Every structure is written in structure tokens, then in C-alpha cells.
Amino acid sequence: LGQRLMARNFDRQVAELQVRIAVLNGYTALGIPVTEAVG
């Protein structure tokens, strides 16, 4: 997850960005607290 894209082909660059977004969204989801109603 560096600053540069490794892929040279545009379609592969798009796929690489989609993978990065999925990974970052996974990390974000881990940090969001789950709230439950009590009572």
C-alpha cells in the first residue's frame, strides 16, 4: 500500500486500486465500534 501503482496496464491499475480500497475499508471497519441497545 505505497504511494505508487505497480501495474502498468490501465485495467490492472484499476484493479489494484480496487484491492487497496477494499483493504483500507476492512481496516476502517475494524475501528468502528459496534453499538447495541441496552434495556
N, C-alpha and C positions, 0 to 999 in steps of 0.2 A: 504494500500500500504506500508506495512512494509518490513522488511528485510527477513522475513521467510515465507515459504509456510505453509498454514494452512491444505491443503489437504494431506492425507496420500497415497492415491492411485495414481499411476503414471499418469494415464489418467486424473484424476481430477487435478493433479498438472499442466499438460499441459494446460488444460482448464483455470485454474486460471492464469497462465502466459499470455495466450492469452487475457484474460479480462484486466489484468494490462496493457499490451501493447496497447490495444485499448483505454483505459482511458488516458494513457500518450500521445498517438498520438493526442487525442482530445484536450488536454491541449496545446500541441505544435501547433496545427492548429490554436488555438485561438490567439497565439502570433505572427503568421506570418502575416505581413502586406499585404493587397491586393493592388496591383498597377494597375492603369488604365492609358491608354494613353490619353493625352490631345492634342486636336487640330488635 
